[in-house]
Amino acid sequence: MQSISFSSYPDILRRGGRGMLVVLLGAMPWAVLSPATSPPSQWARLMHIAAMAVFAILAYAGFISLWGRVRVVLFVFGFSVLMEGLQHFSPVRTGSWEDVGFNAMGCLAGVGLSVAACWLAGVCTKTKITKF
């Protein structure tokens, strides 16, 4: 069995973040379009923000370069906008611009939390990421 050293941890984190992001994005259409899932509740706003924050954190962890992270977070947000649009074709769901706004807030919160964690962990500098 191969041991995990500190130097291999960032690679494991990136691969794990990418893998989880793919799995969760694959499950997103079922979660937002299936009649089997429960309709939105009074917690819908918080659920939108939390889900998109998780997606953004995984996108941040899964890529090293700034442009890679920006592209993936924008893709995740665009995918959420697409899901909101497709909800208009679902008999039990309706998409809204308000939900798109909460999705954007979640993406920004996730990126903010990721950047804060990076700085607090001491793996970021002003010009580049040193260990992450």
Backbone torsions as a table, in degrees:
resi	resn	phi	psi	omega
1	MET	NA	133.7	-177.5
2	GLN	-84.5	134.0	178.5
3	SER	-82.7	155.0	179.4
4	ILE	-99.1	117.5	177.6
5	SER	-97.2	167.1	179.2
6	PHE	-59.7	-36.2	-177.2
7	SER	-68.8	-26.4	178.8
8	SER	-90.7	-11.9	-177.7
9	TYR	-60.0	-46.6	179.5
10	PRO	-58.3	-36.4	178.5
11	ASP	-66.5	-41.4	177.8
12	ILE	-63.9	-41.6	178.8
13	LEU	-62.0	-44.3	179.5
14	ARG	-63.2	-48.1	-179.4
15	ARG	-64.2	-41.6	178.0
16	GLY	-64.3	-41.5	178.4
17	GLY	-62.5	-43.7	178.0
18	ARG	-64.3	-43.7	-179.5
19	GLY	-62.7	-45.9	178.8
20	MET	-64.1	-38.3	179.0
21	LEU	-62.2	-43.8	178.6
22	VAL	-62.8	-45.2	-179.7
23	VAL	-62.7	-46.9	-178.2
24	LEU	-68.1	-38.4	176.4
25	LEU	-66.9	-32.7	176.0
26	GLY	-66.7	-32.5	179.6
27	ALA	-84.0	-15.9	-176.0
28	MET	-59.3	-44.6	179.1
29	PRO	-58.8	-41.2	178.1
30	TRP	-63.5	-43.1	-176.4
31	ALA	-65.6	-34.5	-175.9
32	VAL	-99.9	-14.3	-176.5
33	LEU	-114.8	-19.4	-174.8
34	SER	-73.0	135.3	174.5
35	PRO	-68.7	-15.8	-179.4
36	ALA	-73.9	-23.5	178.8
37	THR	-81.8	152.8	-176.7
38	SER	-70.1	147.4	178.0
39	PRO	-69.0	161.9	-178.4
40	PRO	-57.5	146.1	179.7
41	SER	-117.4	-167.5	176.6
42	GLN	-67.1	-13.3	179.1
43	TRP	-92.4	6.3	-174.1
44	ALA	-58.4	-41.8	-178.6
45	ARG	-61.4	-47.8	179.8
46	LEU	-64.1	-37.3	178.9
47	MET	-64.8	-40.7	177.6
48	HIS	-61.3	-48.7	-177.4
49	ILE	-63.6	-46.5	-177.5
50	ALA	-65.1	-44.0	-178.6
51	ALA	-63.6	-44.5	-178.6
52	MET	-71.1	-30.9	175.3
53	ALA	-64.2	-41.3	177.8
54	VAL	-63.1	-44.6	178.0
55	PHE	-59.3	-43.4	-178.9
56	ALA	-67.4	-38.2	177.9
57	ILE	-63.8	-43.2	178.2
58	LEU	-64.7	-39.1	177.8
59	ALA	-64.4	-41.8	179.1
60	TYR	-64.3	-43.7	-178.9
61	ALA	-70.3	-27.8	-173.5
62	GLY	-82.4	-10.1	-176.2
63	PHE	-135.3	149.3	-176.2
64	ILE	-94.1	-48.9	-172.5
65	SER	-74.3	150.7	178.7
66	LEU	-58.9	-45.7	-177.7
67	TRP	-68.6	-33.0	174.8
68	GLY	-62.9	-44.2	178.8
69	ARG	-65.6	-44.3	179.5
70	VAL	-60.4	-46.3	-179.2
71	ARG	-61.7	-43.1	-177.4
72	VAL	-70.3	-40.7	177.9
73	VAL	-64.5	-41.3	176.6
74	LEU	-65.1	-37.3	175.8
75	PHE	-62.5	-45.7	179.7
76	VAL	-60.3	-45.2	178.7
77	PHE	-63.8	-44.3	177.9
78	GLY	-61.1	-38.0	177.6
79	PHE	-64.5	-38.7	178.1
80	SER	-67.5	-35.6	176.1
81	VAL	-65.3	-41.5	176.4
82	LEU	-59.9	-43.6	179.5
83	MET	-63.5	-38.1	176.3
84	GLU	-63.6	-40.5	177.8
85	GLY	-65.5	-40.3	179.8
86	LEU	-69.0	-20.5	177.9
87	GLN	-64.5	-21.0	177.6
88	HIS	-67.0	-21.3	179.2
89	PHE	-93.1	-3.2	179.3
90	SER	-90.9	135.6	-178.7
91	PRO	-70.7	-20.0	-176.1
92	VAL	-110.8	-0.8	-177.8
93	ARG	-127.8	156.1	171.9
94	THR	-139.1	132.3	176.8
95	GLY	-84.0	158.5	178.8
96	SER	-148.5	155.2	176.6
97	TRP	-68.1	-29.5	176.7
98	GLU	-60.5	-43.3	177.9
99	ASP	-63.9	-37.4	176.9
100	VAL	-61.4	-40.6	177.2
101	GLY	-62.7	-41.8	177.9
102	PHE	-67.6	-34.1	175.2
103	ASN	-62.9	-42.6	178.2
104	ALA	-62.9	-42.3	178.0
105	MET	-61.1	-39.7	178.7
106	GLY	-64.9	-42.3	177.7
107	CYS	-61.6	-44.4	179.1
108	LEU	-64.9	-39.9	178.2
109	ALA	-63.8	-42.1	179.5
110	GLY	-63.8	-42.9	178.1
111	VAL	-65.9	-42.6	178.4
112	GLY	-60.7	-44.2	178.0
113	LEU	-64.4	-38.6	179.5
114	SER	-65.9	-44.6	179.4
115	VAL	-64.5	-43.0	179.1
116	ALA	-62.0	-43.3	179.1
117	ALA	-64.0	-38.9	178.4
118	CYS	-62.2	-46.2	180.0
119	TRP	-67.6	-42.6	-179.4
120	LEU	-65.7	-33.1	178.5
121	ALA	-76.7	-11.1	178.0
122	GLY	77.0	23.1	-179.2
123	VAL	-103.2	1.5	178.6
124	CYS	-115.9	147.1	171.5
125	THR	-121.1	179.7	-179.3
126	LYS	-65.8	-30.1	-173.4
127	THR	-104.4	-28.1	-177.3
128	LYS	-158.3	169.2	176.4
129	ILE	-90.8	126.7	-172.3
130	THR	-92.4	-37.7	-174.9
131	LYS	-123.9	-11.6	-167.9
132	PHE	-101.2	NA	NA
